[in-house]
């Protein structure tokens, strides 16, 4: 019986692990990230999130339009939202061709509201403004958060 290169001699599959960094480098990276995160967080422990849900006016987005939106967000809006005081992170999701979702996390409600204002300005002035309808906006306190450590994978 022939075995694939990813099987041990007993026939069971093995995991191929590619090391990104040496253990000493991983430890330094973890220490740096821990130091950065704990020293950059000056809030009372509360974070505030905004989710914006955009639906296309034409009913669906083509792959080309999604890629074009991605580029415009990365180059145009991301630098704007990163300037908002209390900015933590920003995500854009494409769960299919029927919508685009964005998730923003900030230290305060005031910062999140400022990001919503800037997002509205960006969309209003963007050449692709006629592609998407007005967003459905959800805001609220982040109740639970857990992030995996970088070196735990």
C-alpha positions in Angstrom: 0.0 0.0 0.0 1.4 3.4 -1.0 1.3 6.1 1.6 1.1 9.8 0.9 3.9 12.0 2.2 1.5 13.2 4.9 1.1 9.8 6.5 3.2 8.2 9.2 4.5 4.7 8.8 1.5 3.4 10.8 -0.9 4.8 8.1 -2.3 7.5 10.2 -2.3 11.0 8.8 0.2 13.5 10.2 0.0 17.2 10.4 2.5 19.2 8.4 3.5 22.2 10.4 5.4 25.1 8.9 7.1 27.3 11.4 6.6 31.0 10.8 9.1 32.0 13.5 11.5 30.3 15.8 10.3 29.8 19.4 12.5 32.6 20.7 11.1 35.0 18.0 7.5 33.9 18.9 8.1 34.7 22.5 9.5 38.1 21.7 6.5 38.8 19.4 4.1 37.7 22.1 5.7 39.9 24.7 5.7 42.9 22.2 2.0 42.4 21.4 1.0 41.9 25.1 2.9 45.1 26.0 1.4 47.0 23.1 -2.2 45.9 23.9 -2.0 46.4 27.6 -0.3 49.8 27.3 -2.5 51.1 24.5 -5.8 50.3 26.3 -6.6 53.2 28.6 -10.4 52.7 28.8 -12.6 51.5 31.6 -12.8 48.0 30.0 -15.8 48.9 27.8 -15.5 48.8 24.1 -18.1 49.9 21.6 -19.0 48.3 18.3 -20.7 49.4 15.1 -21.9 47.0 12.4 -23.0 48.5 9.1 -24.9 46.3 6.6 -24.9 47.5 3.0 -27.1 45.9 0.4 -26.7 46.6 -3.3 -29.3 48.6 -5.1 -29.3 46.3 -8.1 -30.0 43.2 -6.0 -26.5 41.5 -6.2 -22.8 42.4 -6.4 -20.6 40.8 -9.0 -17.2 39.5 -7.9 -15.6 42.4 -9.8 -17.7 45.0 -7.9 -16.8 43.3 -4.6 -13.1 43.5 -5.4 -13.5 47.1 -6.5 -15.3 48.0 -3.3 -12.5 46.2 -1.3 -9.8 48.3 -3.0 -11.7 51.5 -2.4 -12.3 50.7 1.3 -8.7 49.7 1.8 -7.2 52.7 0.1 -9.9 55.3 0.8 -11.8 54.6 3.9 -9.5 52.6 6.1 -7.0 55.5 6.5 -9.9 57.7 7.5 -11.3 55.4 10.1 -7.9 54.7 11.6 -7.5 58.3 12.5 -10.6 58.3 14.8 -9.4 58.4 18.4 -10.1 55.2 20.2 -10.0 53.1 17.0 -9.3 49.4 17.7 -10.1 47.4 14.6 -12.2 47.4 11.4 -13.4 44.4 9.4 -15.2 44.1 6.1 -17.1 40.9 5.3 -18.7 39.7 2.1 -21.1 36.9 3.2 -22.4 36.5 -0.4 -23.4 38.7 -3.3 -26.3 40.2 -1.5 -24.5 42.4 1.1 -21.4 43.9 2.5 -20.9 44.0 6.3 -18.5 46.2 8.2 -17.5 45.8 11.9 -15.7 48.6 13.8 -14.5 48.4 17.4 -13.7 51.6 19.4 -13.0 52.6 23.0 -16.1 54.7 23.2 -19.6 55.4 21.8 -18.4 58.9 20.8 -15.6 57.4 18.7 -17.9 54.9 17.1 -20.4 57.6 16.2 -17.6 59.6 14.6 -16.7 56.6 12.5 -20.3 56.4 11.4 -20.2 60.0 10.4 -17.0 59.5 8.4 -18.4 56.4 6.8 -21.5 58.3 5.6 -19.3 61.1 4.2 -17.1 58.6 2.4 -20.0 56.7 0.9 -21.7 60.0 -0.1 -18.6 61.2 -1.9 -17.5 57.9 -3.4 -18.0 57.2 -7.2 -19.6 53.9 -6.3 -22.2 55.5 -4.1 -25.0 54.5 -6.5 -24.0 50.8 -6.1 -25.0 50.4 -2.5 -28.1 51.5 -0.6 -28.0 53.3 2.8 -26.6 51.0 5.5 -28.5 49.4 8.3 -26.5 50.4 11.3 -26.2 48.4 14.6 -24.4 49.9 17.6 -23.7 48.7 21.1 -21.4 47.9 23.9 -19.1 44.9 23.4 -20.3 42.5 26.1 -17.8 39.6 25.6 -14.5 39.4 23.8 -11.8 36.8 23.5 -8.9 36.7 21.2 -6.5 33.8 20.6 -2.8 34.4 21.4 -0.5 34.7 18.4 1.8 31.9 19.4 -1.0 29.5 20.5 -1.6 28.2 17.0 
